[in-house]
Amino acid sequence: QVQLVESGGELVQTGGSLRLSCVASGRTGQYYTMAWFRQAPGKEREFVAVISWNGRSTNYTDSVKGRFTISRDIAKNTMYLQMNSLKPEDTAVYYCATNISHFESDLYRDWQYDTWGQGTQVTVSS
């Protein structure tokens, strides 16, 4: 079993930056596909970014390309999401997720992930 805990969400102004963290614990001797999703009020949860088991491959949804960067520190069992040039439409609860049977950066649907964190709120004021 793997447990995920996100942190780093807060209120920030338009154009600002935040770095979210997701710490994995439990079955951390092996490394898997990890991703960030977000859910805004009244909307479905959507894919944001995904990273392969070794951090060498990443993919992003179009709306965050060039502004967000996903990364991971294997030694610290931690995944990050650096968010720059934030916009009000980035306001959402951000979740990290992992699939403990997969290793590449090619999973974009929430149903493809089997372990989730509790979420961290990001609010971007206009």
ZIQUIGI-V517068 format. One line per field, one symbol per residue. ss: DSSP state (h for helix, s for strand, l for the rest). phi: phi as a letter, one per 20 degrees, with the letter a starting at -180 (. if undefined). burial: # if it has 9 or more other C-alpha atoms within 8 Angstrom, else .. A space follows every 50 residues. Layout:
# ZIQUIGI-V517068
ss: ???
phi: ???
burial: ???
This chain:
# ZIQUIGI-V517068
ss: lsssssslllsssllllsssssssssllllllsssssssllllllsssss sllllllssslhhhlllsssssshhhlssssssllllhhhlssssssssl lllllllllhhhllsslllssssssl
phi: .cdccebofaebegnecbceccedcnedfdccgcbdcbcegmcffcfdbc cfgdmeccbcfgfdgnddcebbdffelcdcceddlfcgfefaedddbbde cccedcdcdffeddcceencedcdee
burial: .########..###.##########..#..##########....###### ###.#.#####..#..######....############.########### ..###....#..#####.#######.
